[in-house]
Amino acid sequence: MSVIVRPVHTTDQLEQYVKFGIDLYRDNDCYVPPLVSDDVHTLSPHVNPAFDFCEAQSFMAWRNGEPVGTITAIINRAANEKFCRNDLRFGFMDFIDDAEVVDALFAAVEEWGRSRGMTEMIGPMGFSDMDHEGMLIDGFDEKGTMATIYNYPYYPAHMERLGFKKDVDWVEYRIKVPEQIPEKYARIADIAARKFGLRTIKYKSRKKIKKDYGRAIFELINRSYSDLYGYVSLTDRQIDYYIDQYIGILRLDDVSLVVDSADRLVAVGISMPSMSDALRRSRGRLFPFGWWHLLRALRGGTDTVDLLLVAVAPEYRAKGVNAMLFADLIPAFNASGYTEAESNVELEGNESVQKQWEYFERRQHRRRRAFRRSIPPETPVTA
C-alpha cells in the first residue's frame, strides 16, 4: 500500500507521534528520548506560548496501518519579520529509511507552507531557540544528550537527495573536567572581578533564585543571544513558561551567576547532571518508574555534566567574565564527581564561545546542520 500522511490534532495523537520516534530508536544505544509529556506540551497550541506568534501543523505518515514517519511544519512569524523572510521551519521529525515515506512527509509540509505564502523550507528547527535544532551529520556513534537531536545516518542522505543544502552547522565538544581551575583561567577571572566590580553568587533555594533572578536570567539570554542565528527574543509569556518549567529542576551547585556591584545579573552559566542514561532507562516516561531514574541523575548520580547555556551581557563580552563562571563551576563539578562535560551545540562560526575551551582538554565529537531549500511555487504535476 502507498504511504498516507495525516495531520495530527488531538493529545492522544500527539502522544502516538512522540512515541513513534522513541520506538524507532529502541535498539540504538546512542539515542536519548525526550520526555513524552514535554514534547506533547511543546507541540500543543493550548500549552506552548510560542503559538502566540507561531502557526504549526504536525503530520504522521502511515503504511499498512503502521506509523512510518513524523514531521512538524512551523511558521514563526516573529522570526520571519525579524529576518525579512518567508521561511517554513520543519522539525520534530523521524522516519524509517524509505524514500517514499520521506517524500510524502516533506510534500505534506511543503504544501502546507506554500498555501500560507512561504517560499523556503529550513530545518530541523523548533518554535524557538529553546527547542532542539540541527540534524546530526557526524558523530552517530556518540551518546546523545537531552538538549540535542539524535538521528540515524540516513537522515542527512535523504535531505541531500531532496535537494536541501547547508544553511548553518553547529559543533559539540566532549570536555575533560580539570581537577583544578586552569591557572590562566583563574588569573583572568580574578582580574575581571576586580576590574569591573563583579562577583559570583550561589543559591541553595530554587524558590529564592526563581524570585530573585528567574526573569533576569531569561532577559539576559535575550540580550546575549539576540545576534545569533535564527534567534528571536522570548516573550514575557515564554519567559514565565520556562521559569516554571526549568528553574524548579535545576541542581543549584551546577548554576553560576555573576552580578555587578548593584546586584544586576551580567552573566549566567547553567549546567545539569547528564540525564542521558536516566532518560534511556525511563524511555521518556515519568511513570511508573521513570521518575526514579531522573531523580537519581538530578542528585548527581553520573560522571558527566551537560553545559546547557552560558549567557554574558554584551557589554561584558571578551572581558574575562566567562572565566569567572567556570572558575566558580569547576570546583563544584569536582565535588559532584563529574569527570566529563558536554558542551552541547555551538555555532561553528561562534569563535568567542569556542575560544573559552582553549585551556581544557577536549575533542569535537559531533556536528549537526540546518538545511535549506526553496519551495516551488506549485506542486509539480506528474504523468
Stockholm file with secondary structure:
# STOCKHOLM 1.0

chainA/1-383         MSVIVRPVHTTDQLEQYVKFGIDLYRDNDCYVPPLVSDDVHTLSPHVNPAFDFCEAQSFMAWRNGEPVGTITAIINRAANEKFCRNDLRFGFMDFIDDAEVVDALFAAVEEWGRSRGMTEMIGPMGFSDMDHEGMLIDGFDEKGTMATIYNYPYYPAHMERLGFKKDVDWVEYRIKVPEQIPEKYARIADIAARKFGLRTIKYKSRKKIKKDYGRAIFELINRSYSDLYGYVSLTDRQIDYYIDQYIGILRLDDVSLVVDSADRLVAVGISMPSMSDALRRSRGRLFPFGWWHLLRALRGGTDTVDLLLVAVAPEYRAKGVNAMLFADLIPAFNASGYTEAESNVELEGNESVQKQWEYFERRQHRRRRAFRRSIPPETPVTA
#=GR chainA/1-383 SS CCCEEEEECSHHHHHHHHHHHHHHTTTCTTCCCCCHHHHHHHTCTTTCGGGGTEEEEEEEEEETTEEEEEEEEEEEHHHHHHHTCCEEEEEEEEECSCHHHHHHHHHHHHHHHHTTTCCEEEESCCSSTTSCCCEEEECTTSCCCTTSCCCCTHHHHHHHHTTCEEEEEEEEEEEECCSSCCHHHHHHHHHHHHHHTCEEECCSCHHHHHHHHHHHHHHHHHHHHTTSTTCCCCCHHHHHHHHHHHGGGCCGGGEEEEECTTCCEEEEEEEEECCHHHHHHHTTCCTTTHHHHHHHHHTTCSSEEEEEEEEECGGGTTTTHHHHHHHHHHHHHHHHTCCEEECCCEETTCHHHHHTTTTSCEEEEEEEEEEEEECCSSCCCCC
#=GC SS_cons         CCCEEEEECSHHHHHHHHHHHHHHTTTCTTCCCCCHHHHHHHTCTTTCGGGGTEEEEEEEEEETTEEEEEEEEEEEHHHHHHHTCCEEEEEEEEECSCHHHHHHHHHHHHHHHHTTTCCEEEESCCSSTTSCCCEEEECTTSCCCTTSCCCCTHHHHHHHHTTCEEEEEEEEEEEECCSSCCHHHHHHHHHHHHHHTCEEECCSCHHHHHHHHHHHHHHHHHHHHTTSTTCCCCCHHHHHHHHHHHGGGCCGGGEEEEECTTCCEEEEEEEEECCHHHHHHHTTCCTTTHHHHHHHHHTTCSSEEEEEEEEECGGGTTTTHHHHHHHHHHHHHHHHTCCEEECCCEETTCHHHHHTTTTSCEEEEEEEEEEEEECCSSCCCCC
//
